[in-house]
Amino acid sequence: PMTVRDLVAGDVIWVAPEATLREGAEMMVSTEVGSVAVEVDGALEGIFTERDLLRAVAEGADLDTEPISTWMTEYPDSFHPEMNVEEAAEWMLATGFRHLPVVDGGDVVGVISIKDVLWAITDEES
């Protein structure tokens, strides 16, 4: 069976917690991802997603001054690289999270999205 490790592609897109909401949005657009990992001293501090940005905009946040740290999900749950894709899909459906870091020991090896998981499941079945 396919594991979460098989879905991790490319580098993790990192931002600092003091980056502004606009900088986070620009980073997601330019790299074509739906979330960015937030790090402090090389450690995963949080995850900032499209949904977090939408919430900030809806609540009237100033995109040019408010830091990502105010709106990110702190210390997010994560997947182990060897978790199988079906388990990951069930977990994402149960929690409602659409983006999750994949962490091996203390190292973030990637971030996968619900879209990655659905793609893998449908690809595996065909």
LOTI-191001 format. One record per residue: x, y, z of N, C-alpha, C in turn. Coordinates in pm, 1 decimal. Atoms other than C-alpha are relative to their C-alpha. Layout:
REM LOTI-191001
+----------+----------+----------+----------+----------+----------+----------+----------+----------+
!      nc1 !      nc2 !      nc3 !     cac1 !     cac2 !     cac3 !      cc1 !      cc2 !      cc3 !
+----------+----------+----------+----------+----------+----------+----------+----------+----------+
!        X !        Y !        Z !        X !        Y !        Z !        X !        Y !        Z !
...
+----------+----------+----------+----------+----------+----------+----------+----------+----------+
REM end
This chain:
REM LOTI-191001
+----------+----------+----------+----------+----------+----------+----------+----------+----------+
!      nc1 !      nc2 !      nc3 !     cac1 !     cac2 !     cac3 !      cc1 !      cc2 !      cc3 !
+----------+----------+----------+----------+----------+----------+----------+----------+----------+
!     83.0 !   -121.0 !      0.0 !      0.0 !      0.0 !      0.0 !     86.7 !    126.3 !      0.0 !
!    -71.3 !   -126.5 !      9.2 !    103.3 !    356.2 !    -66.7 !      5.7 !     67.0 !    137.5 !
!    -14.3 !    -70.6 !   -127.5 !    237.9 !    556.3 !    228.0 !      3.1 !    151.0 !    -23.1 !
!     -4.2 !   -145.0 !      3.9 !    232.6 !    924.4 !    311.3 !    132.5 !     49.1 !    -60.0 !
!   -131.4 !    -38.0 !     54.7 !    605.7 !    938.4 !    223.0 !     -5.4 !     11.0 !   -152.8 !
!     11.6 !     -0.3 !    146.4 !    511.0 !    862.0 !   -139.3 !    -64.4 !    127.8 !    -53.5 !
!     71.8 !   -120.4 !     43.6 !    303.4 !   1183.0 !   -151.2 !     80.8 !    127.9 !     17.1 !
!    -77.4 !   -120.0 !    -29.5 !    569.6 !   1422.2 !    -27.8 !     84.8 !     34.4 !   -121.4 !
!    -74.2 !    -42.2 !    119.0 !    701.6 !   1616.0 !   -323.8 !     62.7 !    136.0 !     23.5 !
!    -63.7 !   -131.3 !     -6.1 !    951.5 !   1896.7 !   -333.0 !     34.6 !     43.9 !    141.0 !
!    -43.0 !    -54.8 !   -127.4 !   1068.9 !   2120.6 !    -54.9 !   -117.5 !     51.9 !     81.0 !
!     98.7 !    -61.0 !    -88.0 !    872.2 !   2238.0 !    243.6 !     12.3 !    151.7 !    -15.9 !
!     -0.6 !   -145.8 !      9.2 !    773.2 !   2604.0 !    205.9 !    -12.9 !     54.9 !    142.9 !
!     -7.0 !    -50.1 !   -136.9 !    873.5 !   2777.0 !    530.2 !    -18.6 !    150.7 !      3.9 !
!      3.4 !   -143.5 !    -28.1 !    788.1 !   3119.0 !    667.6 !     26.5 !     20.3 !    149.4 !
!    -21.8 !    -35.2 !   -140.1 !    880.5 !   3293.8 !    990.2 !   -133.4 !     44.7 !     60.5 !
!    126.8 !    -37.4 !    -63.5 !    601.0 !   3357.2 !   1244.0 !    -31.7 !    149.1 !    -10.9 !
!     24.8 !   -143.8 !      9.7 !    649.0 !   3733.5 !   1209.5 !    -30.6 !     45.9 !   -143.0 !
!     38.2 !    -35.8 !    137.5 !    586.7 !   3723.7 !    832.3 !   -144.8 !     49.2 !      2.3 !
!    136.6 !    -52.6 !      1.9 !    273.4 !   3921.8 !    746.3 !    -93.3 !    -95.3 !    -73.7 !
!    100.4 !     79.6 !     70.3 !    -48.7 !   3767.2 !    624.3 !     17.9 !     12.1 !   -151.5 !
!    -18.9 !    -18.5 !    144.0 !     14.9 !   3919.3 !    280.7 !    121.7 !    -78.2 !    -50.1 !
!   -119.4 !     75.8 !     40.5 !    365.6 !   3768.9 !    266.3 !    -30.1 !   -150.2 !     -6.8 !
!     38.7 !    141.1 !      1.9 !    219.3 !   3429.1 !    352.8 !    -84.5 !    -32.7 !   -121.3 !
!     86.7 !     19.8 !    117.3 !    -47.0 !   3464.8 !     83.2 !     82.8 !      2.8 !   -127.8 !
!    -85.0 !    -10.6 !    119.8 !    212.4 !   3575.3 !   -174.6 !     86.6 !   -124.1 !    -17.1 !
!    -82.5 !    120.5 !      4.2 !    431.3 !   3277.4 !    -83.8 !    -81.8 !   -119.1 !    -51.5 !
!     84.3 !    110.8 !     45.2 !    140.6 !   3033.7 !   -131.5 !    -32.2 !     12.4 !   -148.9 !
!     32.7 !    -20.5 !    141.0 !     46.2 !   3189.1 !   -466.7 !    121.5 !    -28.4 !    -88.3 !
!   -118.7 !     14.3 !     85.5 !    402.1 !   3199.7 !   -603.1 !     50.4 !   -144.2 !     -7.1 !
!    -47.4 !    138.8 !     -1.2 !    477.5 !   2839.7 !   -503.2 !   -112.6 !    -99.2 !    -31.0 !
!    116.8 !     82.1 !     34.0 !    127.3 !   2711.3 !   -588.7 !    -28.9 !   -108.3 !    103.6 !
!     36.3 !     90.9 !   -108.9 !     65.3 !   2552.4 !   -247.7 !   -111.6 !     62.8 !     82.3 !
!    111.6 !    -48.5 !    -79.1 !   -225.9 !   2582.3 !     -6.7 !     33.2 !     22.1 !    146.3 !
!    -40.5 !    -20.5 !   -138.3 !    -23.3 !   2605.4 !    312.8 !    150.3 !     21.9 !      6.1 !
!   -142.7 !    -17.0 !    -25.6 !    312.6 !   2708.2 !    452.3 !     29.2 !    -42.5 !    143.5 !
!    -42.7 !     40.5 !   -133.7 !    502.1 !   2568.0 !    748.2 !     63.5 !    121.7 !     67.4 !
!    -54.6 !   -112.6 !    -76.1 !    591.9 !   2818.3 !   1019.8 !    106.6 !    -55.6 !     93.7 !
!   -108.3 !     55.9 !    -80.6 !    928.3 !   2763.2 !   1183.0 !     69.0 !    102.6 !     86.0 !
!    -80.6 !    -80.3 !    -91.2 !   1124.6 !   2897.5 !   1475.3 !    121.7 !    -84.2 !     35.5 !
!   -126.0 !     71.3 !    -28.4 !   1489.9 !   2795.3 !   1511.2 !      0.4 !   -142.0 !    -55.7 !
!     -2.4 !    130.1 !     66.6 !   1442.7 !   2507.6 !   1267.5 !   -107.3 !    -96.9 !     44.0 !
!    104.6 !     90.3 !    -48.7 !   1145.9 !   2361.0 !   1453.7 !   -137.2 !     45.0 !    -51.4 !
!    136.0 !    -29.0 !     46.7 !    786.1 !   2339.1 !   1331.2 !    -80.2 !     62.9 !    113.7 !
!     74.7 !    -74.5 !   -100.6 !    588.0 !   2598.9 !   1523.1 !   -148.9 !      3.1 !    -32.7 !
!    139.8 !     -7.1 !     40.6 !    268.9 !   2599.4 !   1319.6 !    -15.1 !    -24.0 !   -149.2 !
!     29.7 !      8.6 !    142.0 !     99.6 !   2573.4 !    983.2 !   -101.4 !    109.2 !    -30.4 !
!     87.8 !   -108.4 !     42.3 !    -70.8 !   2856.3 !    797.8 !    -59.0 !    -40.3 !   -134.5 !
!     67.5 !     51.9 !    118.7 !   -329.3 !   2758.2 !    538.4 !    -90.5 !    104.1 !    -65.5 !
!     95.6 !    -85.6 !     70.2 !   -562.9 !   2912.9 !    284.2 !   -120.9 !     29.6 !     89.4 !
!    115.6 !    -17.1 !    -86.9 !   -843.3 !   2861.3 !    534.8 !     28.1 !     99.5 !    112.2 !
!    -39.7 !    -97.6 !   -102.4 !   -653.2 !   3056.0 !    803.2 !     -1.6 !    141.2 !    -58.2 !
!     -2.6 !   -130.0 !     66.6 !   -603.1 !   3340.7 !    556.1 !   -141.8 !     51.9 !    -22.0 !
!    139.3 !    -37.6 !     23.3 !   -972.2 !   3342.8 !    466.7 !    -65.4 !     49.6 !    129.2 !
!     54.3 !    -38.2 !   -130.3 !  -1064.2 !   3360.9 !    836.0 !     51.4 !    137.9 !     40.9 !
!    -60.2 !   -129.1 !    -35.0 !   -823.4 !   3652.2 !    888.6 !    -64.2 !    113.3 !    -80.4 !
!     62.0 !   -101.7 !     86.3 !   -967.9 !   3845.1 !    592.7 !   -143.5 !     26.4 !     46.1 !
!    139.4 !    -12.9 !    -42.1 !  -1325.0 !   3778.4 !    707.8 !    -12.3 !     77.9 !    130.6 !
!      4.0 !    -68.9 !   -129.1 !  -1240.7 !   3912.5 !   1053.5 !     66.8 !    137.8 !     -3.5 !
!    -50.6 !   -135.2 !     15.6 !  -1086.2 !   4230.9 !    913.2 !    145.8 !     20.8 !     35.1 !
!   -142.3 !    -13.4 !    -32.2 !   -718.7 !   4159.0 !    975.9 !     70.2 !     88.8 !   -101.8 !
!    -82.1 !    -81.7 !     89.8 !   -467.0 !   4404.7 !    830.5 !    107.6 !    -90.5 !    -59.3 !
!    -88.5 !     95.5 !     66.2 !   -281.3 !   4192.2 !    575.8 !    146.3 !     43.1 !      0.5 !
!   -137.2 !    -49.7 !      7.3 !     26.2 !   4415.1 !    580.0 !     68.6 !     15.6 !    135.3 !
!    -63.7 !    -15.7 !   -131.3 !     82.8 !   4432.1 !    954.9 !    -17.4 !   -121.8 !     90.1 !
!     22.4 !    113.1 !    -91.4 !    -65.2 !   4123.1 !   1119.7 !     89.9 !   -117.8 !    -32.9 !
!    -88.3 !    114.3 !     23.6 !    178.9 !   3836.0 !   1166.1 !    -78.7 !   -130.1 !    -17.0 !
!     56.9 !    133.4 !     20.5 !    102.3 !   3483.6 !   1051.7 !    -22.0 !    -71.5 !    132.7 !
!      8.6 !     71.3 !   -128.4 !    161.7 !   3365.0 !   1409.5 !   -134.3 !     21.1 !     70.3 !
!    130.0 !    -28.6 !    -61.2 !   -168.7 !   3526.6 !   1513.6 !   -109.6 !    -91.0 !    -55.3 !
!    107.1 !     72.5 !     69.6 !   -367.9 !   3315.7 !   1266.0 !     32.3 !   -145.8 !    -29.9 !
!    -39.6 !    138.0 !     32.7 !   -170.7 !   2992.3 !   1221.1 !    -58.1 !    -99.6 !     99.6 !
!     30.2 !    108.3 !    -93.3 !   -255.7 !   2657.8 !   1377.2 !    132.0 !    -36.6 !     66.2 !
!   -123.8 !     28.3 !    -72.4 !      6.2 !   2611.2 !   1648.2 !     19.4 !   -149.6 !     19.4 !
!    -38.5 !    139.2 !    -25.8 !    191.1 !   2281.2 !   1687.2 !   -100.6 !    -98.0 !    -60.0 !
!    101.7 !     83.4 !     63.5 !    -23.2 !   2102.6 !   1430.8 !     28.0 !   -149.0 !     15.9 !
!    -16.5 !    144.4 !      6.8 !    -85.4 !   1731.4 !   1432.9 !     81.3 !    -28.5 !   -125.3 !
!    -78.8 !     33.5 !    118.1 !    137.2 !   1553.9 !   1186.0 !    -10.3 !   -149.3 !    -27.9 !
!     -2.7 !    140.0 !     41.1 !    168.5 !   1229.0 !    996.3 !    143.1 !    -51.1 !      1.9 !
!   -128.7 !     67.4 !     14.3 !    455.4 !    982.8 !   1015.9 !     10.6 !    -44.7 !   -145.7 !
!    -13.8 !     34.9 !    141.7 !    598.0 !    909.1 !    669.0 !    -49.9 !   -140.3 !    -36.4 !
!     40.0 !    137.7 !     33.3 !    512.3 !    537.4 !    694.9 !   -150.6 !    -26.0 !     15.1 !
!    145.3 !     17.4 !    -11.6 !    139.7 !    594.0 !    763.2 !    -58.3 !    -28.4 !   -138.4 !
!     54.1 !     25.4 !    133.3 !    -67.4 !    446.2 !    484.2 !   -103.0 !    105.5 !    -37.8 !
!     79.5 !   -109.1 !     55.7 !   -263.2 !    678.4 !    260.3 !   -147.2 !     -8.8 !     41.1 !
!    140.5 !     14.3 !    -40.9 !   -605.9 !    534.3 !    348.6 !    -21.3 !     49.3 !    142.5 !
!      8.4 !    -48.7 !   -138.1 !   -542.2 !    599.3 !    718.1 !      5.6 !    152.7 !      4.2 !
!    -13.8 !   -145.4 !      5.3 !   -434.4 !    953.6 !    637.2 !   -131.1 !     62.8 !    -47.4 !
!    126.6 !    -52.0 !     53.4 !   -753.9 !   1007.9 !    436.0 !   -108.5 !     -3.4 !    107.4 !
!    101.0 !     13.1 !   -106.3 !   -974.2 !    880.1 !    720.3 !     23.3 !    104.7 !    108.6 !
!    -33.8 !    -95.9 !   -104.3 !   -790.3 !   1101.8 !    969.3 !    -36.5 !    141.9 !    -43.5 !
!     30.2 !   -134.5 !     50.1 !   -825.0 !   1412.7 !    751.2 !   -151.1 !     23.5 !     -5.5 !
!    146.2 !    -13.1 !      3.0 !  -1197.2 !   1348.2 !    701.4 !    -56.0 !     16.7 !    140.1 !
!     50.0 !     -4.7 !   -137.4 !  -1249.4 !   1294.2 !   1073.6 !     28.7 !    134.4 !     66.9 !
!    -39.4 !   -123.3 !    -68.9 !  -1065.1 !   1611.2 !   1180.2 !    -37.9 !    125.9 !    -76.7 !
!     28.6 !   -116.8 !     82.4 !  -1150.4 !   1840.9 !    889.6 !    123.3 !     76.1 !    -44.7 !
!   -123.1 !    -65.8 !     45.9 !   -784.3 !   1934.6 !    838.0 !     25.3 !    -35.4 !   -145.9 !
!    -27.1 !     22.7 !    142.3 !   -688.9 !   1975.6 !    472.3 !    147.7 !     -5.5 !    -33.1 !
!   -145.0 !      0.1 !     21.5 !   -312.1 !   2016.2 !    509.9 !     66.9 !    -50.1 !    126.8 !
!    -70.5 !     51.0 !   -116.7 !    -82.2 !   1819.6 !    738.6 !    147.4 !    -21.2 !    -26.6 !
!   -143.4 !     24.0 !     14.7 !    292.1 !   1818.6 !    791.8 !     30.8 !   -149.0 !     14.5 !
!    -51.4 !    136.2 !    -12.9 !    476.7 !   1491.0 !    749.4 !    133.2 !     14.5 !     72.0 !
!   -115.7 !    -20.0 !    -86.7 !    734.2 !   1463.8 !   1026.8 !     66.6 !   -133.6 !     30.9 !
!    -80.0 !    119.2 !    -27.7 !   1011.8 !   1207.6 !   1063.9 !    100.7 !     38.1 !    107.3 !
!    -82.0 !    -45.5 !   -112.4 !   1176.3 !   1239.4 !   1404.3 !    -36.1 !    146.3 !     23.2 !
!     30.1 !   -142.1 !    -14.6 !   1207.0 !   1616.6 !   1436.9 !     -4.5 !     72.5 !   -133.4 !
!    -11.3 !    -63.8 !    131.0 !   1235.8 !   1678.7 !   1063.0 !   -131.7 !      0.0 !    -76.3 !
!    117.2 !    -10.3 !     86.3 !    948.6 !   1806.6 !    852.2 !     45.8 !    -37.0 !   -140.6 !
!    -42.1 !     45.2 !    133.0 !    983.7 !   1614.6 !    526.0 !    -93.8 !     49.7 !   -109.0 !
!     92.6 !    -54.8 !     98.3 !    683.5 !   1773.1 !    359.7 !   -132.3 !     34.1 !     63.9 !
!    137.1 !    -26.1 !    -42.6 !    325.4 !   1885.3 !    384.1 !    -88.9 !    -61.3 !   -107.0 !
!     91.6 !     57.0 !     98.9 !     47.0 !   1688.1 !    220.3 !   -138.4 !     61.2 !     17.2 !
!    135.0 !    -55.0 !     -1.4 !   -298.2 !   1808.3 !    129.9 !   -100.3 !   -110.9 !    -24.8 !
!    108.1 !     94.7 !     25.4 !   -631.0 !   1630.8 !    111.0 !     -4.9 !    -32.6 !   -149.7 !
!     -3.4 !     22.0 !    144.6 !   -597.4 !   1673.2 !   -266.9 !    105.1 !   -105.7 !    -36.4 !
!   -104.4 !    100.3 !     23.0 !   -271.0 !   1473.8 !   -262.4 !    -50.5 !   -139.5 !     36.6 !
!     49.8 !    128.2 !    -49.8 !   -440.7 !   1198.6 !    -62.2 !   -106.8 !    -56.9 !    -94.5 !
!    103.9 !     45.8 !     93.9 !   -744.5 !   1181.5 !   -292.4 !     60.5 !    -45.3 !   -131.7 !
!    -67.4 !     35.4 !    124.5 !   -518.8 !   1176.2 !   -597.6 !     64.1 !   -138.5 !     13.1 !
!    -68.9 !    127.6 !    -21.1 !   -317.5 !    886.4 !   -452.1 !    -98.4 !   -115.7 !      7.3 !
!     98.7 !    106.6 !    -13.6 !   -625.5 !    683.8 !   -360.2 !    -65.4 !    -32.6 !   -134.5 !
!     66.1 !     26.2 !    128.1 !   -795.6 !    726.5 !   -697.3 !    100.0 !    -57.1 !   -101.5 !
!   -105.0 !     49.6 !     90.0 !   -465.2 !    664.8 !   -879.7 !     31.0 !   -146.6 !     30.2 !
!    -30.6 !    136.4 !    -43.6 !   -403.5 !    347.1 !   -676.8 !   -108.8 !    -96.4 !    -46.5 !
!    112.2 !     87.5 !     36.4 !   -747.6 !    212.5 !   -767.0 !    -12.7 !    -20.8 !   -150.6 !
!     17.5 !     13.4 !    144.9 !   -718.0 !    268.5 !  -1142.0 !    104.9 !    -90.8 !    -62.6 !
+----------+----------+----------+----------+----------+----------+----------+----------+----------+
REM end
